[in-house]
Amino acid sequence: MSIYLQEPQRRLTDKVGVLLMNLGTPQSCDTADVRAYLKEFLSDQRVVELPKALWQPILRGAILPRRPKASAANYRKVWTEQGSPLAVILAAQTQAVREYFQHLGKEVIVDFAMTYGQPSIASQIEAFKQQGVGRLLVLPLYPQYSSSATAAALDKLYADLQNQRNTPSLRVLSRYGNRSGYISAMSHHLRTQAPNLQHYDKIMFSYHGIPQLHVDAGDPYLDECLETSQLLAEHVGLQADHYITAFQSRFGKAKWIGPSTQDLLQSLPQQGVRKLAVFCPGFSADCLETLEEIAISGQELFVAAGGEQFDYIPCLNTEVVWTEALCLMVAQELSGWI
C-alpha cells in the first residue's frame, strides 16, 4: 500500500494561486461546535508544547468538558448574522485581493483557508490543483511570526503537500509586521479612528501572548512585536512614554511574555491612566480575542479599576488602506509569476 495519496492524472500549469490563511473559528457558537474547534486547536503541539501522553488526558478530562460552554457564551457576544467575525472579514479580504487582480487583468486564483476548522488547508490545496494551479503563494495573516500560529499553519500546509505526488511550486510570506505598507495602513487607520491620540493618557498595543519558554527557545515573536510597536509609534508621532506594548490571552500556569494586558488594565488607573485607547497590531481581523477579550471584558476591567474612558480601536479588517497594502504586498511576492 502506498504511503502517498492517490489522485487523478492532471497537469499543473503556470496558473497562479494565492491562499490567505488565518487561525480558524467554530462553525457556530453552539457549545458542541466550539468543543470540536477547541479540541482540534488545543491538540496541536505547536500550540501546547507538551507530550501527547501527558497533555491529552488533561485536555479531554479537564478542559474540554468545561471550557467550551464558557467559550461558546463569549462567541455569542460577538457573533454576527453572517457568522463568525473572523470568517466574515477573511472572506471580504480575500475578495478584495481577488478583485484587485481582476482589475489588473491578471489570472490569479485567490482563496482562503483556516488552520483549524473550515475551509481546511487541505481542501483548498485540492481546489487549487483542480483548477490547474501550479504556482502557489501562501500568506498566513499573522504580521509577526510565531511558532504557535505561523508555523502551525505552515505545518498543516507542508503535511498535506508531503502526502501528495503532484505538488505545486510554492512561495510563503511568513511575516510582514515591519513592512512599510502595513505600518502606513495602521498609522492611517489610527489617525482616522482616533484623530487626537494625545487625548489619551496612554495608548496600548496589545498582542496575542506566547509562553516565555518559546521565546527562550528561539521564537522571534516578542522581538517582532516590539519592532512593530516602535515603528507604528514613530509613524504616528507617539513618544516612548505614551504607549505600551502588552500581551493578552494567557492560558495555563506557565510563564508567558509580558506585561499582561489584563493585569495592566487593572493597574493602570491606579497609576493615573484614566483615558486609554487599545489597538491590536498583531491581528489582521477582529475576532473573539479582540472583540470580547479586549473591547468587552477589557473595558469592564479598566472601568472597574477606576478608568474613565476606554476606547477600543478596531483591527484593520477591510479598511481600504489595508486591503490596498495587502494587494500590493501580494503582488510584490508574485513577482516573476505574473
Secondary structure, DSSP 4 states (H G I P E B T S, - for coil): --SS---------SEEEEEEEEEE--SSSSHHHHHHHHHHHHT-TTTS-S-HHHHHHHIIIIITTTHHHHHHHHHHHH-BTTB-HHHHHHHHHHHHHHHHHHHHT--EEEEEEEEESSSBHHHHHHHHHHTTEEEEEEEES-SS--TTTHHHHHHHHHHHHHT-SS--EEEE----TT-HHHHHHHHHHHHHH-S-GGGSSEEEEEEE--BHHHHHTT--HHHHHHHHHHHHHHHHT--GGGEEEEEE---SSS-BSSSBHHHHHHHGGGGT--EEEEE-TT-SS--HHHHTTTTTHHHHHHHHTT-SEEEEPPP-TT-HHHHHHHHHHHHHHTTTT-
